[in-house]
């Protein structure tokens, strides 16, 4: 175990400034991890789990980066300006910064953030050592469909509420789960498809479900199919189901220690063959 420093500062992205939280190990740096947040309030609820994962990895010599996408969190832009294209631009900037450190790159995403991580991996010069997906949402249409279903249910009780699709057709914003969504963002979400294998040496996909009578949990058929498809494309992929709450979608902040433990284990396993790499960040660089 090693100590680490946590550094927060605003950085320039394309079209906005956004906070970047970094974890820097004080000893030898073995790799760099980039964390990709999920949609909307799910991002707020997942911050603690990301922070705990980043701290656990930093204590093992893995640096980390967490950032706010355009229009989210403390970004200087408004959510009205958000597009998938802008989010991917932000993600690629962070991945590029990580790979310029000179060593293995680890990508960790939650929910829709897994799709962004997969897409961002395509820009890597060398494949990521590992992609970790927590409760992955790999198609934007899945996220959009869930938001529209909630709105449709609400409109059953409040018929005066406007139809989001009618608002988009008229060039207006539609409020979904408390966020102003433009027609451009909706269209790009619907088109987002990250089911193709990432540019990574390996991957690990995790589902969280409520335990039932101590019965063993198995990954869903859909997650197993995705793991098999990625493995067929040359990316060995684990598909695992764990007992635990959907921490991204609960009123109170909750931890899932077993998910953190397995994430760290997967990173250690991925780095076993690359511990001889030396990151340029071990040599003092100007900020």
Backbone as CSV, one residue per row, in Angstrom:
resi,resn,N_x,N_y,N_z,CA_x,CA_y,CA_z,C_x,C_y,C_z
1,UNK,0.840,-1.186,0.000,0.000,0.000,0.000,0.884,1.248,0.000
2,UNK,0.390,2.288,-0.639,1.131,3.541,-0.701,0.189,4.700,-0.435
3,UNK,0.744,5.811,-0.001,-0.065,6.999,0.173,-0.376,7.638,-1.172
4,UNK,-1.291,8.583,-1.141,-1.645,9.270,-2.388,-2.141,10.671,-2.065
5,UNK,-2.098,11.525,-3.068,-2.617,12.887,-2.967,-3.852,13.015,-3.831
6,UNK,-4.812,13.781,-3.358,-6.009,14.066,-4.143,-5.982,15.531,-4.552
7,UNK,-6.099,15.768,-5.837,-5.971,17.118,-6.393,-7.222,17.427,-7.205
8,UNK,-7.840,18.552,-6.933,-9.028,18.979,-7.679,-8.769,20.340,-8.301
9,UNK,-9.079,20.457,-9.588,-8.947,21.755,-10.245,-9.831,21.780,-11.481
10,UNK,-10.197,22.995,-11.894,-10.963,23.152,-13.120,-10.010,23.096,-14.315
11,UNK,-10.443,22.393,-15.359,-9.646,22.287,-16.574,-10.501,22.673,-17.775
12,UNK,-9.829,23.084,-18.849,-10.519,23.493,-20.073,-10.858,22.273,-20.921
13,UNK,-12.118,22.180,-21.273,-12.594,21.187,-22.222,-13.126,21.946,-23.443
14,UNK,-13.559,21.233,-24.443,-14.110,21.874,-25.632,-15.481,22.459,-25.296
15,UNK,-15.571,23.777,-25.175,-16.848,24.434,-24.935,-17.224,24.639,-23.484
16,UNK,-16.371,24.231,-22.557,-16.696,24.454,-21.147,-15.475,24.186,-20.279
17,UNK,-15.587,24.616,-19.024,-14.599,24.266,-18.007,-15.272,23.334,-17.010
18,UNK,-14.510,22.368,-16.535,-15.108,21.369,-15.663,-14.084,20.907,-14.634
19,UNK,-14.552,20.541,-13.444,-13.618,20.057,-12.429,-13.104,18.658,-12.768
20,UNK,-11.820,18.471,-12.521,-11.195,17.157,-12.663,-10.585,16.806,-11.317
21,UNK,-10.999,15.688,-10.770,-10.471,15.213,-9.494,-9.463,14.113,-9.798
22,UNK,-8.249,14.293,-9.302,-7.185,13.330,-9.593,-6.641,12.720,-8.313
23,UNK,-6.299,11.442,-8.405,-5.620,10.744,-7.323,-4.227,10.395,-7.810
24,UNK,-3.201,10.867,-7.094,-1.813,10.639,-7.497,-1.087,9.829,-6.424
25,UNK,-0.724,8.593,-6.727,0.064,7.808,-5.769,1.406,8.483,-5.509
26,UNK,1.861,8.392,-4.278,3.146,9.024,-3.928,4.323,8.139,-4.292
27,UNK,4.095,6.856,-4.447,5.161,5.947,-4.828,5.157,5.691,-6.325
28,UNK,5.641,4.524,-6.707,5.688,4.163,-8.117,4.268,4.042,-8.663
29,UNK,4.041,4.669,-9.814,2.721,4.640,-10.444,2.673,3.479,-11.427
30,UNK,1.711,2.597,-11.237,1.624,1.388,-12.049,0.703,1.549,-13.255
31,UNK,-0.271,2.423,-13.164,-1.256,2.597,-14.237,-2.065,3.848,-13.948
32,UNK,-2.930,4.207,-14.909,-3.836,5.336,-14.748,-5.260,4.865,-15.012
33,UNK,-6.170,5.191,-14.109,-7.581,4.834,-14.258,-8.401,6.078,-14.580
34,UNK,-9.365,5.921,-15.467,-10.308,6.991,-15.801,-11.707,6.490,-15.466
35,UNK,-12.481,7.335,-14.753,-13.825,6.961,-14.320,-14.869,7.712,-15.147
36,UNK,-15.873,6.974,-15.629,-16.900,7.515,-16.521,-18.252,7.455,-15.825
37,UNK,-18.815,8.629,-15.587,-20.038,8.721,-14.785,-21.279,8.374,-15.598
38,UNK,-22.339,7.952,-14.898,-23.613,7.661,-15.572,-24.440,8.925,-15.773
39,UNK,-25.685,8.722,-16.153,-26.598,9.796,-16.517,-27.197,10.489,-15.291
40,UNK,-27.321,11.816,-15.367,-28.144,12.593,-14.452,-27.903,12.329,-12.984
41,UNK,-28.997,12.099,-12.233,-28.873,11.869,-10.802,-28.102,10.592,-10.490
42,UNK,-28.049,9.671,-11.424,-27.247,8.470,-11.209,-25.785,8.846,-11.013
43,UNK,-25.344,9.918,-11.700,-23.974,10.400,-11.521,-23.752,10.830,-10.078
44,UNK,-24.698,11.603,-9.530,-24.550,12.085,-8.158,-24.487,10.927,-7.163
45,UNK,-25.314,9.911,-7.380,-25.364,8.793,-6.445,-24.162,7.858,-6.583
46,UNK,-23.480,7.901,-7.709,-22.347,6.994,-7.926,-21.012,7.615,-7.534
47,UNK,-21.001,8.894,-7.213,-19.727,9.565,-6.915,-18.977,8.895,-5.766
48,UNK,-19.708,8.535,-4.720,-19.034,7.948,-3.567,-18.371,6.620,-3.928
49,UNK,-19.062,5.782,-4.678,-18.463,4.506,-5.075,-17.248,4.723,-5.968
50,UNK,-17.322,5.689,-6.865,-16.162,6.017,-7.688,-14.997,6.473,-6.802
51,UNK,-15.313,7.343,-5.831,-14.252,7.849,-4.956,-13.603,6.701,-4.174
52,UNK,-14.423,5.805,-3.639,-13.870,4.683,-2.887,-13.008,3.788,-3.772
53,UNK,-13.454,3.560,-4.999,-12.658,2.752,-5.928,-11.348,3.452,-6.268
54,UNK,-11.416,4.756,-6.515,-10.206,5.508,-6.865,-9.209,5.496,-5.716
55,UNK,-9.704,5.622,-4.483,-8.807,5.606,-3.333,-8.173,4.233,-3.154
56,UNK,-8.970,3.185,-3.340,-8.432,1.827,-3.201,-7.362,1.556,-4.254
57,UNK,-7.593,2.024,-5.458,-6.609,1.823,-6.521,-5.375,2.692,-6.308
58,UNK,-5.578,3.939,-5.880,-4.431,4.821,-5.651,-3.518,4.256,-4.569
59,UNK,-4.102,3.620,-3.556,-3.299,2.999,-2.501,-2.463,1.851,-3.038
60,UNK,-2.828,1.358,-4.227,-2.087,0.265,-4.878,-1.289,0.767,-6.079
61,UNK,-1.074,2.065,-6.150,-0.206,2.620,-7.183,-0.877,2.930,-8.496
62,UNK,-2.201,3.006,-8.509,-2.928,3.320,-9.744,-3.525,4.719,-9.618
63,UNK,-3.058,5.633,-10.462,-3.606,6.977,-10.451,-5.035,6.986,-10.976
64,UNK,-5.773,8.049,-10.688,-7.168,8.102,-11.113,-7.597,9.489,-11.550
65,UNK,-8.607,9.522,-12.420,-9.212,10.769,-12.886,-10.727,10.621,-12.886
66,UNK,-11.416,11.594,-12.307,-12.867,11.666,-12.366,-13.238,13.085,-12.783
67,UNK,-14.236,13.228,-13.648,-14.535,14.537,-14.229,-16.023,14.666,-14.475
68,UNK,-16.481,15.908,-14.639,-17.878,16.183,-14.934,-18.046,16.448,-16.426
69,UNK,-18.951,15.715,-17.049,-19.237,15.900,-18.467,-19.896,17.256,-18.709
70,UNK,-19.823,17.710,-19.944,-20.409,19.000,-20.311,-21.861,19.088,-19.855
71,UNK,-22.173,20.160,-19.115,-23.530,20.400,-18.665,-23.932,19.660,-17.409
72,UNK,-23.047,18.823,-16.864,-23.379,18.048,-15.662,-22.527,18.515,-14.496
73,UNK,-22.967,18.189,-13.280,-22.167,18.511,-12.104,-21.813,19.987,-12.049
74,UNK,-20.522,20.258,-11.902,-20.032,21.633,-11.803,-19.441,22.139,-13.109
75,UNK,-19.808,21.523,-14.221,-19.393,22.037,-15.524,-19.918,23.459,-15.710
76,UNK,-19.143,24.288,-16.388,-19.564,25.673,-16.629,-20.691,25.754,-17.658
77,UNK,-20.939,24.690,-18.383,-22.004,24.680,-19.393,-23.320,24.263,-18.752
78,UNK,-24.403,24.544,-19.439,-25.735,24.164,-18.988,-26.122,22.826,-19.603
79,UNK,-26.948,22.055,-18.896,-27.363,20.762,-19.429,-28.093,20.911,-20.764
80,UNK,-28.690,22.065,-21.001,-29.370,22.301,-22.278,-28.414,22.161,-23.457
81,UNK,-27.138,22.374,-23.210,-26.124,22.309,-24.267,-25.566,20.898,-24.452
82,UNK,-25.947,19.983,-23.566,-25.341,18.655,-23.572,-25.698,17.865,-24.828
83,UNK,-24.713,17.179,-25.364,-24.911,16.224,-26.456,-24.001,15.028,-26.198
84,UNK,-24.339,13.909,-26.773,-23.463,12.741,-26.649,-22.108,13.028,-27.297
85,UNK,-22.121,13.752,-28.406,-20.863,14.085,-29.083,-19.959,14.893,-28.167
86,UNK,-20.532,15.859,-27.435,-19.732,16.665,-26.510,-19.211,15.812,-25.362
87,UNK,-20.058,14.910,-24.860,-19.609,14.029,-23.774,-18.467,13.139,-24.223
88,UNK,-18.571,12.598,-25.423,-17.491,11.744,-25.920,-16.205,12.542,-26.114
89,UNK,-16.335,13.804,-26.522,-15.156,14.668,-26.641,-14.483,14.842,-25.285
90,UNK,-15.281,15.049,-24.229,-14.728,15.171,-22.884,-14.033,13.877,-22.468
91,UNK,-14.684,12.748,-22.734,-14.120,11.449,-22.358,-12.798,11.195,-23.070
92,UNK,-12.756,11.516,-24.340,-11.523,11.284,-25.113,-10.394,12.167,-24.612
93,UNK,-10.730,13.364,-24.160,-9.693,14.241,-23.606,-9.075,13.613,-22.371
94,UNK,-9.918,13.053,-21.497,-9.411,12.435,-20.280,-8.619,11.161,-20.582
95,UNK,-9.085,10.367,-21.531,-8.362,9.153,-21.904,-7.017,9.509,-22.521
96,UNK,-7.000,10.547,-23.344,-5.739,10.977,-23.943,-4.754,11.435,-22.870
97,UNK,-5.259,12.181,-21.869,-4.382,12.629,-20.787,-3.820,11.438,-20.027
98,UNK,-4.655,10.420,-19.814,-4.195,9.229,-19.095,-3.145,8.476,-19.893
99,UNK,-3.366,8.294,-21.200,-2.407,7.508,-21.980,-1.104,8.269,-22.181
100,UNK,-1.146,9.607,-22.108,0.098,10.380,-22.230,0.992,10.227,-21.005
101,UNK,0.440,9.658,-19.922,1.276,9.366,-18.763,2.274,8.247,-19.073
102,UNK,1.966,7.434,-20.073,2.956,6.490,-20.556,2.833,5.053,-20.100
103,UNK,1.831,4.704,-19.326,1.687,3.332,-18.849,0.319,2.765,-19.146
104,UNK,-0.027,1.636,-18.554,-1.339,1.019,-18.793,-2.486,1.940,-18.388
105,UNK,-3.592,1.814,-19.110,-4.788,2.605,-18.839,-5.916,1.667,-18.417
106,UNK,-6.624,2.042,-17.353,-7.785,1.312,-16.851,-9.013,2.193,-17.053
107,UNK,-10.085,1.643,-17.605,-11.324,2.390,-17.818,-12.406,1.800,-16.921
108,UNK,-13.048,2.650,-16.107,-14.090,2.194,-15.183,-15.341,3.037,-15.416
109,UNK,-16.437,2.391,-15.808,-17.677,3.108,-16.062,-18.826,2.541,-15.263
110,UNK,-19.832,3.377,-15.041,-21.055,2.948,-14.370,-22.240,3.302,-15.253
111,UNK,-23.132,2.323,-15.486,-24.349,2.542,-16.265,-24.011,3.122,-17.653
112,UNK,-24.570,4.261,-18.035,-24.287,4.819,-19.359,-22.813,5.173,-19.516
113,UNK,-22.135,5.405,-18.403,-20.701,5.675,-18.465,-19.908,4.537,-19.061
114,UNK,-20.436,3.302,-18.984,-19.742,2.169,-19.603,-19.755,2.333,-21.119
115,UNK,-20.878,2.763,-21.672,-20.955,3.004,-23.122,-19.961,4.081,-23.540
116,UNK,-19.862,5.151,-22.738,-18.910,6.217,-23.058,-17.475,5.701,-22.981
117,UNK,-17.206,4.842,-21.990,-15.861,4.278,-21.858,-15.506,3.404,-23.057
118,UNK,-16.453,2.580,-23.491,-16.208,1.721,-24.657,-15.903,2.569,-25.885
119,UNK,-16.705,3.593,-26.106,-16.492,4.450,-27.283,-15.170,5.204,-27.174
120,UNK,-14.844,5.697,-25.985,-13.596,6.443,-25.809,-12.380,5.548,-25.980
121,UNK,-12.517,4.251,-25.708,-11.376,3.338,-25.823,-10.864,3.244,-27.253
122,UNK,-11.715,3.580,-28.218,-11.326,3.442,-29.617,-10.165,4.362,-29.988
123,UNK,-9.941,5.432,-29.200,-8.879,6.387,-29.536,-7.523,5.982,-28.966
124,UNK,-7.490,4.953,-28.134,-6.243,4.562,-27.484,-5.222,4.051,-28.502
125,UNK,-3.981,4.476,-28.338,-2.899,3.977,-29.187,-2.662,2.508,-28.880
126,UNK,-2.618,2.178,-27.600,-2.497,0.791,-27.154,-3.781,0.427,-26.412
127,UNK,-4.252,-0.795,-26.524,-5.493,-1.172,-25.837,-5.408,-0.917,-24.339
128,UNK,-6.527,-0.546,-23.750,-6.586,-0.421,-22.297,-6.255,-1.771,-21.667
129,UNK,-5.598,-1.729,-20.520,-5.303,-2.983,-19.823,-6.584,-3.659,-19.360
130,UNK,-7.612,-2.840,-19.063,-8.859,-3.392,-18.537,-9.972,-2.369,-18.686
131,UNK,-11.163,-2.854,-19.036,-12.380,-2.054,-18.955,-13.303,-2.708,-17.942
132,UNK,-13.741,-1.932,-16.947,-14.657,-2.417,-15.920,-16.000,-1.715,-16.107
133,UNK,-17.075,-2.495,-16.167,-18.408,-1.931,-16.308,-19.298,-2.309,-15.143
134,UNK,-19.785,-1.298,-14.421,-20.731,-1.527,-13.337,-22.146,-1.331,-13.878
135,UNK,-22.970,-2.364,-13.829,-24.358,-2.301,-14.310,-24.429,-1.627,-15.674
136,UNK,-23.742,-2.179,-16.656,-23.552,-1.467,-17.924,-24.840,-1.218,-18.706
137,UNK,-24.940,0.004,-19.212,-25.956,0.383,-20.202,-25.175,0.715,-21.468
138,UNK,-25.211,-0.186,-22.432,-24.352,-0.054,-23.609,-25.058,0.565,-24.808
139,UNK,-26.347,0.767,-24.706,-27.100,1.412,-25.782,-27.862,2.605,-25.216
140,UNK,-27.635,3.767,-25.801,-28.283,4.972,-25.311,-29.791,4.896,-25.378
141,UNK,-30.307,4.115,-26.324,-31.758,3.999,-26.450,-32.370,3.352,-25.213
142,UNK,-31.596,2.517,-24.522,-32.063,1.910,-23.278,-32.249,2.978,-22.209
143,UNK,-31.295,3.903,-22.118,-31.401,4.998,-21.153,-32.551,5.928,-21.519
144,UNK,-32.630,6.298,-22.788,-33.686,7.198,-23.232,-35.057,6.567,-23.037
145,UNK,-35.180,5.282,-23.371,-36.457,4.594,-23.226,-36.936,4.582,-21.783
146,UNK,-36.005,4.376,-20.835,-36.381,4.373,-19.422,-36.892,5.748,-18.998
147,UNK,-36.230,6.792,-19.466,-36.662,8.148,-19.126,-38.036,8.452,-19.709
148,UNK,-38.265,8.012,-20.927,-39.567,8.264,-21.559,-40.681,7.460,-20.895
149,UNK,-40.360,6.264,-20.413,-41.375,5.476,-19.720,-41.828,6.163,-18.436
150,UNK,-40.863,6.726,-17.699,-41.210,7.447,-16.475,-42.109,8.633,-16.803
151,UNK,-41.781,9.347,-17.873,-42.587,10.497,-18.280,-43.980,10.055,-18.730
152,UNK,-44.043,8.936,-19.439,-45.336,8.435,-19.912,-46.238,8.068,-18.737
153,UNK,-45.673,7.463,-17.714,-46.460,7.119,-16.521,-46.948,8.389,-15.831
154,UNK,-46.066,9.383,-15.748,-46.459,10.645,-15.113,-47.583,11.325,-15.884
155,UNK,-47.569,11.219,-17.206,-48.595,11.864,-18.031,-49.959,11.179,-17.886
156,UNK,-49.965,9.935,-17.444,-51.239,9.256,-17.216,-52.023,9.940,-16.098
157,UNK,-51.278,10.456,-15.114,-51.927,11.159,-14.008,-52.026,12.664,-14.248
158,UNK,-51.209,13.155,-15.146,-51.211,14.593,-15.458,-51.253,14.747,-16.977
159,UNK,-52.411,14.540,-17.577,-52.517,14.561,-19.042,-52.145,15.894,-19.673
160,UNK,-52.106,16.961,-18.865,-51.727,18.263,-19.417,-50.229,18.364,-19.696
161,UNK,-49.458,17.405,-19.165,-48.014,17.416,-19.423,-47.755,17.219,-20.913
162,UNK,-46.840,18.000,-21.493,-46.565,17.848,-22.925,-45.834,16.555,-23.244
163,UNK,-46.033,16.070,-24.430,-45.339,14.878,-24.926,-43.913,15.277,-25.323
164,UNK,-42.884,14.659,-24.739,-41.504,15.026,-25.079,-41.225,14.972,-26.574
165,UNK,-41.742,13.958,-27.248,-41.453,13.840,-28.683,-42.083,14.981,-29.473
166,UNK,-43.252,15.455,-29.024,-43.866,16.608,-29.686,-43.044,17.869,-29.447
167,UNK,-42.516,18.006,-28.240,-41.665,19.162,-27.946,-40.412,19.135,-28.811
168,UNK,-39.793,17.969,-28.944,-38.580,17.873,-29.764,-38.888,18.180,-31.229
169,UNK,-40.030,17.711,-31.712,-40.404,17.985,-33.100,-40.589,19.479,-33.334
170,UNK,-40.989,20.194,-32.264,-41.188,21.649,-32.369,-39.912,22.421,-32.064
171,UNK,-38.806,21.708,-31.848,-37.535,22.367,-31.577,-37.387,22.853,-30.147
172,UNK,-38.179,22.302,-29.235,-38.143,22.728,-27.841,-37.491,21.658,-26.964
173,UNK,-37.163,22.077,-25.749,-36.601,21.158,-24.775,-37.705,20.368,-24.097
174,UNK,-37.391,19.143,-23.708,-38.309,18.323,-22.917,-37.626,17.999,-21.588
175,UNK,-38.373,18.135,-20.518,-37.816,17.835,-19.207,-38.036,16.363,-18.888
176,UNK,-36.915,15.636,-18.722,-36.960,14.213,-18.399,-36.213,13.991,-17.084
177,UNK,-36.927,13.487,-16.082,-36.336,13.212,-14.767,-35.595,14.428,-14.220
178,UNK,-36.152,15.600,-14.481,-35.587,16.822,-13.931,-34.504,17.469,-14.764
179,UNK,-34.257,16.968,-15.969,-33.191,17.512,-16.815,-33.764,17.982,-18.152
180,UNK,-33.334,19.163,-18.630,-33.813,19.666,-19.918,-33.074,18.998,-21.075
181,UNK,-33.766,18.135,-21.781,-33.143,17.332,-22.841,-33.521,17.896,-24.196
182,UNK,-32.517,18.199,-24.986,-32.750,18.729,-26.332,-33.032,17.603,-27.310
183,UNK,-33.585,17.961,-28.462,-33.823,16.970,-29.508,-32.502,16.364,-29.982
184,UNK,-31.451,17.183,-30.013,-30.143,16.678,-30.439,-29.629,15.619,-29.481
185,UNK,-29.732,15.888,-28.172,-29.280,14.906,-27.187,-30.114,13.636,-27.283
186,UNK,-31.429,13.780,-27.438,-32.294,12.607,-27.547,-31.933,11.771,-28.769
187,UNK,-31.720,12.447,-29.904,-31.366,11.727,-31.136,-30.027,11.002,-30.989
188,UNK,-29.058,11.685,-30.378,-27.735,11.073,-30.234,-27.749,9.943,-29.211
189,UNK,-28.573,10.084,-28.180,-28.726,8.974,-27.235,-29.315,7.753,-27.934
190,UNK,-30.348,7.984,-28.726,-31.002,6.886,-29.436,-30.028,6.174,-30.371
191,UNK,-29.062,6.923,-30.898,-28.110,6.350,-31.858,-26.880,5.740,-31.190
192,UNK,-26.670,6.021,-29.902,-25.467,5.542,-29.216,-25.509,4.022,-29.059
193,UNK,-24.535,3.346,-29.609,-24.458,1.891,-29.532,-23.015,1.495,-29.242
194,UNK,-22.792,1.009,-28.026,-21.446,0.612,-27.616,-21.393,-0.879,-27.337
195,UNK,-22.160,-1.647,-28.093,-22.164,-3.096,-27.883,-20.949,-3.777,-28.510
196,UNK,-20.267,-3.089,-29.421,-19.052,-3.666,-29.996,-17.965,-3.760,-28.931
197,UNK,-17.051,-4.687,-29.110,-15.994,-4.898,-28.117,-15.133,-3.652,-27.969
198,UNK,-14.749,-3.324,-26.738,-13.872,-2.169,-26.524,-12.455,-2.465,-26.992
199,UNK,-11.670,-1.414,-27.121,-10.249,-1.576,-27.407,-9.557,-1.787,-26.055
200,UNK,-9.545,-3.031,-25.637,-9.012,-3.379,-24.318,-8.466,-4.793,-24.338
201,UNK,-7.517,-5.041,-23.454,-6.951,-6.379,-23.333,-7.944,-7.351,-22.702
202,UNK,-8.794,-6.830,-21.817,-9.798,-7.644,-21.150,-10.863,-6.735,-20.576
203,UNK,-11.965,-7.334,-20.137,-13.062,-6.556,-19.567,-13.736,-7.363,-18.467
204,UNK,-14.403,-6.647,-17.572,-15.187,-7.260,-16.502,-16.487,-6.475,-16.364
205,UNK,-17.616,-7.168,-16.496,-18.937,-6.547,-16.429,-19.672,-7.088,-15.214
206,UNK,-20.205,-6.181,-14.389,-20.847,-6.556,-13.138,-22.305,-6.122,-13.120
207,UNK,-23.153,-6.998,-12.633,-24.551,-6.676,-12.332,-24.749,-6.734,-10.827
208,UNK,-25.665,-5.919,-10.307,-26.031,-5.955,-8.895,-27.504,-6.312,-8.778
209,UNK,-27.798,-7.291,-7.933,-29.185,-7.708,-7.752,-29.420,-8.078,-6.295
210,UNK,-30.670,-8.029,-5.900,-31.024,-8.443,-4.557,-30.866,-9.944,-4.397
211,UNK,-30.231,-10.357,-3.314,-30.041,-11.795,-3.061,-31.372,-12.426,-2.647
212,UNK,-31.580,-13.673,-3.035,-32.814,-14.382,-2.718,-32.481,-15.732,-2.080
213,UNK,-32.772,-15.831,-0.770,-32.625,-17.103,-0.054,-31.227,-17.698,-0.186
214,UNK,-30.238,-16.835,-0.193,-28.838,-17.287,-0.275,-28.552,-18.118,-1.526
215,UNK,-29.431,-18.039,-2.507,-29.194,-18.771,-3.756,-28.070,-18.093,-4.529
216,UNK,-27.234,-18.861,-5.195,-26.151,-18.251,-5.976,-26.714,-17.393,-7.101
217,UNK,-26.057,-16.280,-7.324,-26.481,-15.373,-8.383,-25.687,-15.653,-9.644
218,UNK,-26.354,-15.550,-10.763,-25.698,-15.729,-12.052,-25.986,-14.505,-12.911
219,UNK,-25.021,-14.145,-13.722,-25.213,-13.010,-14.619,-26.390,-13.275,-15.548
220,UNK,-27.070,-12.223,-15.930,-28.217,-12.357,-16.822,-27.780,-12.911,-18.174
221,UNK,-28.739,-13.461,-18.886,-28.441,-14.013,-20.209,-27.882,-12.931,-21.127
222,UNK,-28.443,-11.725,-21.033,-27.963,-10.644,-21.888,-26.519,-10.293,-21.607
223,UNK,-26.146,-10.239,-20.314,-24.766,-9.894,-19.975,-23.824,-11.014,-20.390
224,UNK,-24.260,-12.261,-20.232,-23.415,-13.381,-20.657,-23.206,-13.366,-22.169
225,UNK,-24.262,-13.060,-22.903,-24.122,-12.977,-24.366,-23.138,-11.877,-24.747
226,UNK,-23.212,-10.753,-24.052,-22.284,-9.657,-24.372,-20.858,-10.084,-24.085
227,UNK,-20.639,-10.757,-22.955,-19.292,-11.219,-22.616,-18.774,-12.197,-23.668
228,UNK,-19.630,-13.107,-24.116,-19.214,-14.068,-25.133,-18.898,-13.374,-26.450
229,UNK,-19.700,-12.377,-26.807,-19.472,-11.652,-28.061,-18.159,-10.889,-28.012
230,UNK,-17.872,-10.254,-26.882,-16.611,-9.526,-26.772,-15.427,-10.496,-26.779
231,UNK,-15.578,-11.634,-26.101,-14.504,-12.618,-26.095,-14.232,-13.129,-27.503
232,UNK,-15.301,-13.309,-28.293,-15.145,-13.758,-29.679,-14.400,-12.732,-30.519
233,UNK,-14.438,-11.472,-30.098,-13.715,-10.393,-30.804,-12.332,-10.163,-30.212
234,UNK,-11.880,-11.066,-29.351,-10.519,-10.980,-28.827,-10.372,-10.246,-27.511
235,UNK,-11.490,-9.990,-26.817,-11.436,-9.297,-25.525,-12.020,-10.226,-24.454
236,UNK,-11.199,-11.017,-23.769,-11.716,-11.896,-22.721,-12.522,-11.090,-21.702
237,UNK,-13.746,-11.516,-21.439,-14.665,-10.717,-20.626,-15.347,-11.580,-19.578
238,UNK,-15.291,-11.110,-18.328,-16.025,-11.745,-17.241,-17.400,-11.099,-17.118
239,UNK,-18.415,-11.889,-16.848,-19.764,-11.392,-16.577,-20.181,-11.939,-15.222
240,UNK,-20.332,-11.053,-14.243,-20.574,-11.467,-12.874,-21.787,-10.755,-12.291
241,UNK,-22.537,-11.472,-11.450,-23.659,-10.895,-10.716,-23.340,-10.926,-9.225
242,UNK,-23.608,-9.808,-8.556,-23.329,-9.686,-7.135,-24.585,-9.280,-6.385
243,UNK,-24.729,-9.723,-5.136,-25.833,-9.203,-4.324,-25.505,-7.793,-3.860
244,UNK,-26.453,-6.910,-3.975,-26.213,-5.544,-3.527,-27.228,-4.588,-4.089
245,UNK,-27.368,-3.424,-3.460,-28.341,-2.431,-3.912,-27.865,-1.703,-5.163
246,UNK,-28.818,-1.181,-5.914,-28.499,-0.350,-7.077,-28.094,1.029,-6.560
247,UNK,-26.837,1.175,-6.171,-26.378,2.365,-5.461,-26.577,3.648,-6.263
248,UNK,-26.684,3.551,-7.584,-26.870,4.712,-8.440,-28.324,5.192,-8.457
249,UNK,-29.219,4.440,-7.810,-30.643,4.751,-7.932,-31.371,4.556,-6.604
250,UNK,-30.734,4.988,-5.522,-31.365,4.911,-4.209,-31.313,6.286,-3.561
251,UNK,-32.222,6.513,-2.604,-32.318,7.841,-1.989,-31.081,8.168,-1.166
252,UNK,-30.551,7.191,-0.447,-29.381,7.409,0.400,-28.142,6.819,-0.254
253,UNK,-26.999,7.408,0.064,-25.743,6.872,-0.447,-25.458,5.534,0.218
254,UNK,-25.159,4.537,-0.573,-24.847,3.212,-0.042,-23.566,2.708,-0.702
255,UNK,-22.862,1.864,0.014,-21.630,1.259,-0.495,-21.888,-0.202,-0.834
256,UNK,-21.122,-0.682,-1.797,-21.154,-2.108,-2.141,-19.705,-2.596,-2.057
257,UNK,-19.256,-2.951,-0.855,-17.844,-3.306,-0.669,-17.365,-4.428,-1.578
258,UNK,-18.229,-5.432,-1.819,-17.794,-6.562,-2.637,-17.508,-6.122,-4.073
259,UNK,-18.275,-5.175,-4.584,-18.017,-4.664,-5.935,-16.674,-3.960,-5.988
260,UNK,-16.361,-3.202,-4.948,-15.067,-2.529,-4.885,-13.932,-3.545,-4.830
261,UNK,-14.109,-4.579,-3.997,-13.065,-5.604,-3.866,-12.811,-6.299,-5.199
262,UNK,-13.870,-6.677,-5.882,-13.703,-7.388,-7.151,-13.131,-6.477,-8.235
263,UNK,-13.487,-5.209,-8.195,-12.917,-4.263,-9.154,-11.413,-4.166,-8.959
264,UNK,-10.985,-4.031,-7.707,-9.547,-3.978,-7.410,-8.868,-5.277,-7.824
265,UNK,-9.499,-6.407,-7.544,-8.920,-7.705,-7.934,-8.735,-7.788,-9.450
266,UNK,-9.732,-7.336,-10.188,-9.639,-7.374,-11.654,-8.504,-6.484,-12.157
267,UNK,-8.338,-5.331,-11.526,-7.242,-4.428,-11.919,-5.898,-5.083,-11.621
268,UNK,-5.765,-5.671,-10.437,-4.501,-6.333,-10.086,-4.178,-7.448,-11.073
269,UNK,-5.181,-8.232,-11.418,-4.966,-9.324,-12.369,-4.542,-8.783,-13.736
270,UNK,-5.166,-7.688,-14.157,-4.837,-7.108,-15.461,-3.429,-6.546,-15.492
271,UNK,-2.956,-6.066,-14.340,-1.635,-5.431,-14.297,-0.500,-6.405,-14.007
272,UNK,-0.831,-7.639,-13.755,0.206,-8.612,-13.401,1.310,-8.684,-14.447
273,UNK,0.923,-8.623,-15.715,1.919,-8.762,-16.775,2.549,-7.463,-17.222
274,UNK,2.149,-6.343,-16.601,2.673,-5.057,-17.083,3.306,-4.248,-15.968
275,UNK,3.685,-4.906,-14.872,4.245,-4.171,-13.745,5.613,-3.587,-14.054
276,UNK,6.222,-4.024,-15.143,7.519,-3.465,-15.488,7.450,-2.119,-16.158
277,UNK,6.228,-1.688,-16.556,6.084,-0.390,-17.184,6.403,0.718,-16.188
278,UNK,7.002,1.781,-16.676,7.257,2.959,-15.855,6.517,4.129,-16.473
279,UNK,5.710,4.800,-15.697,4.958,5.940,-16.201,5.831,7.188,-16.213
280,UNK,5.589,8.029,-17.200,6.324,9.276,-17.253,6.022,10.147,-16.048
281,UNK,4.843,9.931,-15.410,4.488,10.734,-14.257,5.391,10.463,-13.061
282,UNK,6.182,9.374,-13.119,7.121,9.124,-12.036,8.252,10.131,-12.066
283,UNK,8.508,10.698,-13.239,9.461,11.784,-13.358,8.669,13.063,-13.229
284,UNK,9.068,13.963,-12.367,8.269,15.144,-12.083,8.019,15.919,-13.350
285,UNK,6.741,16.195,-13.630,6.332,16.940,-14.802,5.699,18.245,-14.348
286,UNK,5.846,19.306,-15.130,5.168,20.545,-14.776,3.667,20.391,-14.920
287,UNK,2.868,20.965,-14.008,1.412,20.910,-14.083,0.916,21.796,-15.226
